[in-house]
């Protein structure tokens, strides 16, 4: 049996970071960060490379310290009232090869003491991308419904994200798909337990869930004229 990738020390470090979210503490514990967070995360990304390519050759799993699938530990505080410098979660994103930022189709893994989950889809797409997805749903409502209500998809995922308070410009408020057209995010979430994160079967758990979202991801890529 393979050994677990993460261990309790990973969660312990994130908890300590939440209590000591400052540069002095982080720099003093940089070795611990490497051993309990970044090292295991890169191991997971490398282990997922073949699985991601099997799901779609157009998505990447890049095991690099910076510029790869592991998201930065540093927070962007420019427009936030919270000026703490570090994220208290592990974020891993397997993005479409055409993606330039986080606002693109991706498979996602979130690990934190507060919650752990898998994600699939696109978070806060740009204006043109959002318009394309809404138009796709409006033009192909049955396909969208069949995909998002499929037994295998719903076994793992539920749609999440923010919605407009009203209805998008250009669509009738009585449009039969108005609840989905109001979405600002097109993401599906699958919760994970701490025990699953610490399990030796974590890779298998992730892969099974991602496989169930293949049609959902294909639909979104098609809306954005991207290959899946």
N, C-alpha and C positions, 0 to 999 in steps of 0.2 A: 504494500500500500504506500502511496506517496505521502510525504509529510505535509502538514498544513503549511501554507505560505505565510499567513499572519498568525500572531499569537497574542495573548492577553497584554503583553508589553506594548503592542501597537496602540491598543485602546488606552492603556495607562499613560502613554506619552501624550496622546491627544487630550486627555483629561488634564494633565499637568500643564500643557500648553495653554489650555483655556484659562487656567488660573494664573498663568505667568506669561501673558501675551505681550511680550516686549522683546526688543532686540538683544538686550544684555543676556537675558535668560536663554533665549534661543541659541545665541552664539556659544554660550557655555555648554549647551546640551546638543550641539550640532552632531557629534558622533552618535549619540543616542537616536537622533532623528534619522541619520543614515542607516542605522542598523534595524530600527523598528518600523520605519515608514517608507523611506525612499527605496531601500534595498528590496524589501518584500514586494513593493508595488512594481518595480521593474521586473522582478522575477515573474509576477503574475502576467504582466504585459507580454513578456517573451513567451510564456506558456500559452497565451491566447493567440499568438500570431497565426498559427495554422488554422485554428478554429474560425477566426475572423475572415481569413482568406477563403475558407470553405463556405462561409455564409455569403460573402460577396468579395470578389477580387478588387472591388473599387473602394473598399474601406481598409484603413491601415491600423496596425498595432505596432507602434514604434517605441522600443524600449531604450529611451534616451533620458538622461538626467534633465535636460532642458530641450524644449522644442519638439518633444514627442508626445506620446499619449498620456503621460503623467502631467496633470495640471499643476501650475505653480503653487507653491505654498504661500507666496506673498499675495496679500489682498490688494486690490485696487481701491484705495481710500479717497481718491480725488473727489468723488461725488457722494460720499457717504458720511453720515454723522458719526459712525463707528470708525474710529481711527486706529483700532488695533491692527498691527501689521501682518498677522499671520492667520491663515485659514486653520480651523480646528477640525478639518475633515480631510480625507484622502479623496481626490477626484481623479478618475481615470476615464479618458474619452477616446473611443475608437471612431475617428472621424472619416467622412468621405474624403477621398484623395483630392477632390476639387475644393475642399473647405479651406477658408482662410482664417476663420475665427470660430468661437463657440456657437455662433448663430447659424449652424449648418447641420445637416442630417448626421446623426451619430448614435452609437451605442455608448452607454454611460454606466459607470459604477461609482457609487457614493458610499463611503465608509466613515461613520462618525459615532460618537457615543450616544447622540440623540436619536439617530436613525441610520439605517443602512438600506440601500435600495439599488435596483437596476433601472436604467432608463433606456428608452428607444424613441427616436423621433427627432424633432427640431424645436429648439427653445428660442423664443423671441426672433423669428425670422425677420429679415429686412422687409421693408414695404413691398417691393416688387415680388419677393418670394412669398410673402403672406398673401398677396393678391392672387398669385398663381395657384396656391394651395386651395384657397377659397373657391376659385373658379373651377378647379378640378372637382371639388366636392359638389358644387352646384351642378356641374355637367354630368358627373358620374356618381350620383347619390347611392345607387344600389350597390356599387362596388365598395364604396366606403362603409356602408352599413354591413355588408357581408363580411368584410375584413375585421371591423372593430367589434362585431358580435359573434365571431367564430368561436366555437367552444375552446379550441386550443389556445387562441389568443387570450380569451377571458380567463382561462385557467391560470395564466401567469400575470397578465397585465390589466390595468384599468387606466383610462384616459385621465389626464390631469392637466394642470396649468391654469393660467388666468383667462378670463373672458371679458369682452367688452360689456359694459353695463347696459348698453342699448343694442343696436344692430349696425353692422358695417354699412358704410355708404355704398350705394349702388345695388343693395339687396332689399327686398320687401321684408318688413317685419313679420309677415306671415309666411315667409318662405318655409317649406317643409323641413329644411335642414338648418334653420336659423340657429339652433343651439350649438351646432358645430361650427357654423360660419362665424359665430361670435368669438370663437377661440382666438387668443393671441399666441398661444403655444400649442404645438401639436406633438405632445409627448405622452408616452405610456410608461407607467411606473409599476415595478414589481418589488414589493418590500422583501427585505432579507433580515434574518435574525442574526444576532451576534454569533450564535452557535454555527450558523451556516458560513459566516465569514471565517471562523476559526477551524472549519472542517477541512479534512484532507480532500474532500470531494467538491471544493469550491469551484474549480474550473468546470467541472461537469454541470454543476448547478447553474452557473452563468451561461454556459453554452446552450443548455436546454431552453432556458428562458429566451435568449436571443433568437434561437431558431424559430420559436413561436411567433416572433415579431417580424419575420421575413416579408410577408405580404404587406404589412403595414409600412415597413421601410421602403419597399418597392414602390408602393403607391405614392409616397411622399417624394421619392426620387423622380418618379415619372412626372409628377406635377411640376418639378423644378427642372425638367429636361436633363436629368442626370442619369447615368447608367447605374444599374444596381447589380 
